[in-house]
Amino acid sequence: MQDDLFRHVNGAWADGYRIPADKASFNTFTELSDRALDQLKAIHKRMNEGEATSRDAKREMIEANLRLVISIA
C-alpha cells in the first residue's frame, strides 16, 4: 500500500478528471443543475417561438376578418 491513501484510491480518477474552466467546482449537483438549466432554456425558446407563431396567426386572422367586413360593406 502506498503512503498516500488518497492517491492510491483516487489516483486514476484524479489524473483524468478536469473541472470545467467556467466552474470553481464541479459535482453531480452542478451537472444536474446545468442540465436542468439547459432544458429550461430550450423550453423557453420553444415557448417564444410558439408565441410568435400565435401572434402571426392572430394578426392574419384579424386582417382576414377586416377584409371580410370591408368586402361585405
C-alpha positions as CSV (number, residue, x, y, z in Angstrom):
1,M,0.0,0.0,0.0
2,Q,1.2,3.5,-0.8
3,D,2.0,6.2,1.7
4,D,-0.7,8.4,0.2
5,L,-4.1,6.8,0.6
6,F,-6.0,9.4,-1.4
7,R,-3.6,9.0,-4.3
8,H,-3.9,5.2,-4.0
9,V,-7.7,5.2,-4.0
10,N,-8.4,8.1,-6.4
11,G,-5.2,8.5,-8.4
12,A,-6.6,7.3,-11.8
13,W,-9.7,9.4,-11.4
14,A,-7.8,12.5,-10.3
15,D,-5.4,12.2,-13.3
16,G,-8.2,12.0,-15.8
17,Y,-10.8,14.4,-14.3
18,R,-10.8,18.1,-15.1
19,I,-13.0,20.8,-13.6
20,P,-14.6,22.8,-16.4
21,A,-12.9,26.2,-16.9
22,D,-16.0,28.2,-16.2
23,K,-16.7,26.5,-12.8
24,A,-15.0,26.9,-9.4
25,S,-16.0,23.4,-8.5
26,F,-18.0,20.6,-10.2
27,N,-20.0,17.8,-8.8
28,T,-23.2,15.7,-9.5
29,F,-25.4,18.5,-8.4
30,T,-23.7,21.1,-10.6
31,E,-24.1,18.7,-13.5
32,L,-27.8,18.2,-12.8
33,S,-28.3,22.0,-12.3
34,D,-26.6,22.7,-15.6
35,R,-28.6,20.1,-17.4
36,A,-31.9,21.4,-15.9
37,L,-30.9,25.0,-16.9
38,D,-30.2,23.9,-20.5
39,Q,-33.6,22.2,-20.6
40,L,-35.4,25.3,-19.2
41,K,-33.6,27.4,-21.9
42,A,-34.8,25.1,-24.6
43,I,-38.4,25.2,-23.3
44,H,-38.3,29.0,-23.1
45,K,-37.0,29.2,-26.7
46,R,-39.8,26.9,-27.9
47,M,-42.4,28.9,-25.9
48,N,-41.1,32.2,-27.5
49,E,-41.3,30.6,-31.0
50,G,-44.8,29.4,-30.3
51,E,-45.9,32.8,-29.0
52,A,-44.5,34.4,-32.2
53,T,-46.4,31.9,-34.3
54,S,-49.5,32.6,-32.3
55,R,-49.2,36.4,-32.7
56,D,-48.7,36.0,-36.5
57,A,-51.7,33.7,-36.8
58,K,-53.8,36.2,-34.7
59,R,-52.7,39.1,-36.9
60,E,-53.5,37.2,-40.1
61,M,-57.0,36.3,-38.7
62,I,-57.7,39.9,-37.8
63,E,-56.6,41.1,-41.3
64,A,-58.8,38.4,-42.9
65,N,-61.8,39.4,-40.8
66,L,-61.2,43.1,-41.7
67,R,-61.1,42.2,-45.4
68,L,-64.3,40.3,-45.0
69,V,-66.1,43.1,-43.2
70,I,-64.9,45.6,-45.8
71,S,-66.0,43.4,-48.7
72,I,-69.4,43.0,-47.1
73,A,-69.9,46.7,-46.5
